């Protein structure tokens, strides 16, 4: 993205933006007119259900794209995206993103690889949540977060696992 943003024809099409932790970048069910690529930082992507409960689909970091599915399919935002840490990201209009996909084979392949990786990760997460008890998944999740030096709130962890905060506290107590 850095190289692309410095290319003569793309120089003004891509901007670098910084956001503080807690800032919402994309809002569920709203029309998004931009696509983002994370330069640094971590975001959470979550769906708010009709019962007002949040379910975290995934945490995304450096090199991940946001809003690309909505741009490709001309959809309203599937989920809300919120910065968990301070965030630096490249921003381009959806129109510019689609132009890059159509005219730059290397960019297109990169986006296809990114989407394929995300599908694989979602499938693995879904399979694990179906096959294993939360008491088996939680230590692995905590270990992965620790190895990456990332800390999340208990609320984020419970929303990611799709359980109540009370259930998470019981699992954490049982682990100790």
Secondary structure, 3 states (H helix, E strand, C coil): CHHHHHCHHHCCCCEEEEECCCCEEECCCCECCEEEEEEECCEEEEEECCCCCEEEEEEECCCCEECHHHHHHCCECCCEEEECCCEEEEEEEHHHHHHHHHHCHHHHHHHHHHHHHHHHHHHHHHHHHHHCCHHHHHHHHHHHHHHCCCCCCHHHHHHHHCCCHHHHHHHHHHHC
